[in-house]
Amino acid sequence: MGVSECIVDVIRSCPMEAQPHLYENIVITGGCCGFAGIRDRVESDVRTLAPDEFDVNVVLPSNPMTYAWEGGKLMSLDPEFYSFVVTKEEYEEEGLALCYERFDI
């Protein structure tokens, strides 16, 4: 499976009401994003595979190599960030039950 097929496969596995929003907000990151024309290629391929009634938009950040890391760094500066994580120590002490309790899964 190629990148575009993988994107469409993942979006199709999501609830139907979320799919239009996901097709409009595709962000590609990582080392392979340095290939010339990758954004246009992914957008064209996803457009071919996506339902006609959905708009497709693919964004290539200015620095795709560190984009995800920068986002994680910004999240970690938010005081509420730690309410969204389970530390290794917490997991070792309380186990999977803590995840069920904290995240209601």
Beta strands, then each sheet from edge to edge (+ up, - down):
strand 1: 26-27
strand 2: 58-59
sheet 1: 1+ 2+
end
